[in-house]
Amino acid sequence: MNLYKSDKVRFIFGLIFIIIIYSWFYLYFMENKNTLPISRKMRHVITFLTTITVYLVGTFHLGKLKDTWMSSIWHFVHISGLCIITFLGLFDWLISEISLSLRDFALTVQELLISPVLYVAMGLINKSLNKDSVK
């Protein structure tokens, strides 16, 4: 029994899940004044777990599609980004507090990884390439 009838439905469900996670993260964590008392290390853990969750959702929904290159790019971008933010986070925890510019860089990488923009861009590129190959 297939959970999804087509790749398009699978892709759309993945997009919806990523949008929900992204919205939840920003509404209830990043933009919420009640989370200010949370320690820096706990913020790192919550941010990291959110990024891992988006990665797993994308892996599940892109990994079963016919076009395997989308899954390969998804893995490459996310694993590279996770390595960067993990290294910076561990440096911040264990050695010394990182500078404001490095912290901003880590937040930018994390934003790229959880944002639905990467997922949508991969879908648009895939649609464009498939349209050209049909003609």
N, C-alpha and C positions, 0 to 999 in steps of 0.2 A: 504494500500500500504506500503510495507516494503522499507525502504531506503537502507538497506543492504540485500543481498541475503543469506549471511551466517555469522556465528560467526567469521570465519577467515577473511572475508572482513571487518567486523566491527572492529576487532582487528587491522588489518593493517592500516585502516584509522585513528584510534586512535593513533597508533604509529607515523604515518606521521605527524599528528597535533602536537603531543608532540615534535617531532624532530624540527619542524618549530618554535614552541614557544621557545624551548631551544636555538636553533641557533640564533634566533632574539635577545633574551635576552643577550647572550654573545657577539654577533657581534656588536649590536647597543647600548648596555648599559655597560656591565662590561668591555669589552676590548677596548672601544672607548675613546680616549683621550679627545674628545669634551664634554664628560659628567662629567669631573672632577669638574667643577664649581657647579654642582648640590649639594644642601645641603644634609646633612646626613639624615634628616627626609624624604626628598623627595626620597632618595635612598631606605630607608626602605619601603616606600609606594609602589614604583615601584617593588621592590623585592617581597613584600607580594602579590601584585596583580598578578604578574607573577605566583607565587606559587599557588594562588587560581585558576587561569585560567587552569593550568595543572591539578589540582585536579578535576575541573569540567569536563574537557575533558575526563580524565580517568574514572570519575564516569559515564558519559554518555555512553562511549564505553564499559566499563566493566560491568555496571549495567544491561545491557540487555542480557548478555550472559547466556547460560544455566548453567554454573558453577558459582553459586552465591558466593562460597568461595573466588573467586578472588576479587570480589567487596568488601567483608568484610575485607579482608587484605588491600586492597587499602584504604578504609575508616580509618581503625585502624592506619596504618602507617602515612597517611597524617594528620589526626586530631591530633595524638600525636606530630608529627613534627611541625605542625602549632601552637600548644599550647606552645611548647618549644620556637620557634622563636618569638611568640607574647609576651610571658613573658619576654624574654631577650630584645626585642625591647622596650616594655613599661618601663622596668627598666632603659634602656639606655636613653629614652626620659624624664622620670618623676623623677627619683631618682638620678642617677649618671651614668657617662659614664662607660660602662663595660670594662673589661680588654681585652687585645689583644687575650689572649687564649680563652676567652668566645666568642669574636667576631668571631674568627676562627671556633669555635665549631658551632656557629649559621650559618655561611656560609656553613659549611660542611653538616649540617642538611638540609639547603635550597637546596644545590646542589643535595642531595639525592632525595628530593621531586620533583624537576623539571627535573631531568635527565631521559631520556628514559630507563635507565638501569633497574629500578624497574619494569617498564611496561613490558619490554622484558623478564626479569627473571620470572615474573608471567606467561607469555605466555609459556615459555619453561617448567616450572614446570607443568602447566596445560596440555601441550601436552604430556609430559612424563607420567603423571598419567593417562591420557585418553588412551594412547597406552597400558599401562599395564593392564587396566581394560577390554580392548577389547579381549585380548588373552584368 
